[in-house]
Amino acid sequence: MLVIKGQDHNTLQGLATTHEGEVVFRGVNNQLVLGDQVKLEQVKIHFLGAQGRLEIADRCVIRGEIIIQAGARVSIGAGTKMNKPCHIRVAAHNHVQIGAGCLLANVKIHAFESVSLINTATEQRINPITPIEVGDRVWIAENCQLGCGAAIGQGTVIGANSVVNTPIAADSLAVGYPARVVKSDIRWAE
């Protein structure tokens, strides 16, 4: 059963009776849009503020927690599966885009920085809040973390326990902390 709290002045589309978990709205004018045959299993979706948007395309399987602050957006492409619970957190007015046909397991995606790091000479922030983008058919293995600035090209594999906060080329295998490409021109199959 899916429990919905604070629904007034928010939009929900595509909800089915088979979903499990909770959706909490702490704000107004938020949107939760689900495509056909989406499975929400043991999810916690929290909208913290106004005008957030979560769009999950057709045939996705979503497990875990998604936290969307004011004006933030999360888009998950068709057929993407979370085999184990994942955690997605998006700062105000930022966005996370996950392509179609992706596979994730216990992944943390944080388009969020709770502490500003300032260069004392220039007074400029050196850890800006930037979007996270994951291309189509990307496999992100167990216990990986994606931070601001992560941009993973289509067809790429991110090895277990890796940390990504920079661009990774398409059709690559990347591993490590920070993740680095160790093999190019790869293809993966489930």
Buried (B, 14 or more C-beta within 10 A) or exposed (E): EBEBEBEEEBEBEBBEEEBEBBBBBBBEBBBBBBBEBBBBBEBBBBBBBBBBBBBBBBBBBBBBBBBBBBBBBBBBBBBBBBBEBBBBBBBBBBBBBBBBBBBBBBBBBBBBBEEEEEEEEEEEEEBEBBBBBBBBBBBBBBBBBBBBBBBBBBBBBBBEBBBBBBEBBBBBBBBBEEBBBEEEEBEEEE
